[in-house]
Amino acid sequence: MTETTFVTRQLSYIAENRAVLDGLDISITAGKITGIIGPNGSGKSTLLKLLSGQELPSKGQLHILDKPLSSWNRKALARELAMLPQSSPVPSGITVRELVGCGRYPWVGSFGRMTAKDHAAVDEAIERAGLEKLASREMTQLSGGERQRAWLAVALAQDTKILLLDEPTSWLDISHQLNLIETVQTLNRDKGVTILWVLHDLNQAAQYSDELVVLKEGKLVTQGLAEQVVNKQLLQLVFNIHAEKAQWNNGNESLWVPQLNTSVNNHDVPLEILEAAS
């Protein structure tokens, strides 16, 4: 039987009298890299906030590691799950190393003293995030991309079984995007960390995720293996674009290339049709 990290049943979130998420039935497989994709405003970030316990569902059920959300206290959940949000505050008067040390909060003793194990976890997180040369620098002195990597290191130092990432590549140049993706893949492969990330780059999502969850207007369109989920019809109906698949290396490598001036308007297409098409 396949193990799951998250299971939702009719999960909904209502804000300002609007259903941001509506009746989601989702299962996230343990030990896999799962991407969440969908147009702007489809509820991707909100879903991560619910799964991480940052927000509470308006309706429905959420189980984390086979336990209902209500049975978790914050510190116990923080030992199992870490999250990197889209943006984080820029604390003043604190160095990168000191910030990364905050990721050890769930593990330190009652007096808050870090052990050799904690310091080793911080060192490893800084190395994985490629921040060795910036470790002693204050956070206010970093660029946006460097700050994003510092907050990634905080999540890595937390040393959890589950890592949630909300648009982790948004502030990064292409080199650091690939470094981050490689870090995620290494964590998944070597430590069995379950990864759940929101990505705007559809090719990155399809290429580097094992499974995908597709949302549109707060509803689940489809979920499944990445290579099976992304196709020409889904891109047209969910993202309103025409795209062609380019392949090389005897068909073992591929990417989707959007066609200019061929966008389509599916705003009035009922979601039931999208679900049936997918």
C-alpha positions in Angstrom: 0.0 0.0 0.0 1.4 3.4 -1.0 2.2 5.6 1.9 0.9 9.2 1.9 2.1 12.4 3.6 -1.1 14.4 3.0 -4.7 13.3 2.4 -7.5 15.8 1.9 -11.2 15.2 1.7 -13.4 18.0 0.3 -10.9 20.5 1.6 -12.1 24.1 1.1 -10.9 27.5 2.1 -13.1 30.6 2.0 -11.8 34.1 2.2 -13.9 37.3 1.8 -16.9 35.2 0.8 -15.0 33.6 -2.0 -14.0 29.9 -2.3 -10.2 30.1 -2.8 -10.1 26.3 -2.7 -13.2 24.2 -3.2 -13.7 20.6 -2.4 -10.2 19.2 -2.9 -9.6 15.4 -2.7 -5.9 15.0 -2.9 -3.4 12.4 -1.8 0.4 13.3 -1.8 2.6 10.2 -2.1 5.4 9.9 0.5 9.0 9.9 -0.8 8.1 11.6 -4.1 8.5 15.0 -5.6 5.1 16.5 -6.3 4.6 19.7 -8.2 1.5 21.9 -7.9 0.8 23.8 -11.0 -2.0 26.1 -12.3 -2.8 29.6 -13.5 -2.4 32.6 -11.2 -5.2 32.7 -8.6 -5.9 29.0 -8.7 -5.1 28.5 -5.0 -1.7 26.9 -5.1 0.0 29.0 -2.4 -3.2 28.7 -0.2 -3.1 24.9 -0.5 0.5 24.9 0.8 -0.5 27.1 3.7 -3.3 24.7 4.6 -1.0 21.6 4.3 1.6 23.3 6.5 -0.9 24.3 9.2 -0.3 28.0 8.6 -4.0 28.4 7.8 -7.0 26.3 8.9 -9.5 24.8 6.4 -12.9 26.3 6.2 -14.4 22.9 5.4 -13.3 19.4 4.9 -10.6 17.1 6.3 -6.8 17.2 6.3 -4.6 14.3 7.5 -0.8 14.7 7.8 1.1 11.5 8.1 -2.2 9.7 8.9 -3.1 12.0 11.7 -5.8 14.8 11.5 -4.4 18.3 11.5 -6.2 19.0 14.8 -4.1 16.4 16.6 -0.7 18.1 15.8 0.9 20.8 18.0 3.1 23.3 16.3 6.4 22.0 17.5 5.7 18.4 16.7 4.6 19.4 13.2 7.7 21.5 12.8 9.8 18.3 13.4 8.1 16.6 10.4 7.4 19.5 8.0 9.3 22.6 6.9 8.0 25.2 4.5 9.7 27.9 2.3 7.1 30.6 1.5 7.2 32.8 -1.5 8.6 35.7 0.4 9.9 36.1 4.0 10.8 39.2 6.1 14.3 40.5 6.1 15.5 40.5 9.7 18.0 43.2 10.6 21.1 42.6 12.8 21.2 38.9 12.1 23.7 37.0 10.0 22.9 34.2 7.6 24.4 31.6 10.0 22.3 32.9 12.9 19.2 32.9 10.8 19.8 29.3 9.6 20.3 28.3 13.2 16.6 29.3 13.8 15.7 26.2 11.7 16.8 24.1 14.6 14.2 25.5 17.0 12.0 22.3 16.9 14.9 20.2 18.0 16.7 22.3 20.7 16.2 21.5 24.4 14.2 23.4 26.9 17.1 25.9 27.5 17.4 26.6 23.7 21.1 25.5 23.6 22.3 24.0 20.3 24.3 20.8 20.4 27.1 19.7 18.1 24.4 17.9 16.1 22.5 21.2 15.7 25.6 23.0 14.6 26.4 20.2 12.1 22.9 20.5 10.7 23.3 24.3 10.2 26.7 23.8 8.5 25.2 21.2 6.1 22.2 23.4 5.3 24.5 26.4 4.5 26.6 24.1 2.3 23.6 22.7 0.4 22.2 26.2 -0.2 25.6 27.3 -1.5 26.0 30.0 1.2 29.4 29.2 2.6 30.9 32.6 1.5 27.9 34.5 2.8 27.4 32.8 6.2 28.8 35.7 8.2 27.1 38.4 6.3 24.0 40.2 7.6 20.7 39.4 5.9 20.1 43.0 5.0 23.3 43.0 2.9 22.0 40.2 0.6 20.3 40.4 -2.7 16.8 39.0 -3.2 18.1 35.7 -4.6 20.6 35.3 -1.8 17.9 35.9 0.8 15.8 33.3 -0.8 18.7 30.8 -0.5 19.2 31.8 3.1 15.6 31.0 3.9 15.9 27.7 2.0 18.8 26.9 4.3 16.6 27.5 7.3 14.1 25.0 6.0 17.0 22.5 5.3 18.4 22.9 8.8 15.0 22.0 10.2 15.8 18.5 8.9 12.3 17.2 8.3 10.7 14.4 6.4 8.5 16.8 4.4 9.6 20.0 2.6 7.1 22.4 1.1 8.4 25.1 -1.3 6.3 27.9 -2.7 7.8 29.2 -6.0 11.4 28.5 -4.7 13.0 29.5 -8.0 11.3 32.9 -8.5 14.1 35.1 -7.2 16.9 33.0 -8.5 19.0 33.3 -11.7 19.1 30.2 -13.9 22.3 28.8 -12.4 20.9 29.0 -8.8 17.6 27.6 -10.0 19.3 24.5 -11.2 21.4 24.3 -8.0 18.2 24.5 -6.0 16.5 21.8 -8.1 19.6 19.6 -7.7 19.5 20.1 -3.9 15.8 19.1 -3.8 16.5 16.0 -5.9 19.4 15.0 -3.7 17.3 15.4 -0.5 14.6 13.3 -2.1 17.0 10.6 -3.4 19.4 10.4 -0.4 17.2 11.1 2.5 13.8 10.1 1.2 12.4 13.6 1.9 8.9 14.2 0.5 8.9 17.3 -1.6 5.9 19.4 -2.5 6.6 22.5 -4.5 4.7 25.2 -6.4 6.4 26.0 -9.7 5.4 28.5 -12.4 7.8 27.1 -15.0 5.8 24.2 -16.5 8.8 22.6 -18.0 10.6 22.5 -14.7 7.5 21.1 -13.0 7.1 18.4 -15.6 10.7 17.5 -15.9 11.7 17.5 -12.2 8.5 16.3 -10.5 7.4 12.7 -10.1 3.8 13.6 -9.8 1.7 16.8 -10.5 -1.4 18.3 -9.0 -3.2 20.7 -11.4 -5.5 23.4 -10.0 -7.7 25.9 -11.7 -10.0 28.4 -10.1 -9.6 26.6 -6.7 -10.6 23.2 -7.9 -8.6 20.1 -8.7 -8.4 19.5 -12.4 -6.3 16.3 -12.3 -3.5 14.6 -10.4 -1.0 11.9 -11.6 2.4 11.0 -13.0 4.1 14.1 -14.4 4.7 12.6 -17.8 1.1 11.6 -18.2 -0.5 14.8 -16.8 1.1 17.4 -19.0 -0.2 17.3 -22.6 -1.3 19.6 -25.3 -4.9 19.5 -24.4 -4.3 20.3 -20.7 -2.0 23.3 -21.6 -4.8 24.6 -23.8 -7.7 24.1 -21.4 -6.0 25.1 -18.1 -3.4 27.6 -19.2 -5.0 29.0 -22.3 -2.0 28.4 -24.5 -1.1 26.3 -27.6 2.2 24.5 -27.1 4.2 22.0 -29.1 6.4 19.3 -27.6 10.1 19.4 -28.6 12.1 16.2 -28.1 15.7 15.2 -28.4 18.1 12.4 -27.2 15.9 9.8 -29.0 12.8 11.1 -27.3 14.2 10.7 -23.8 14.3 14.5 -23.2 11.5 16.9 -24.0 10.1 20.3 -23.2 6.9 22.2 -24.1 7.3 25.3 -26.3 4.4 27.8 -26.2 3.4 29.2 -29.6 3.3 33.0 -29.8 0.0 34.7 -30.8 -1.9 31.5 -30.3 -3.4 32.0 -26.9 -6.9 30.8 -26.4 -9.7 32.0 -24.1 -11.1 29.3 -21.9 -12.3 31.5 -19.1 -15.9 30.5 -19.9 -15.3 26.8 -20.2 -17.0 25.0 -17.3 -14.5 23.2 -15.0 -16.4 20.0 -15.5 -15.3 20.0 -19.2 -11.8 20.6 -18.2 -11.9 17.7 -15.8 -13.4 15.4 -18.4 -10.8 16.5 -21.0 -7.9 15.8 -18.6 
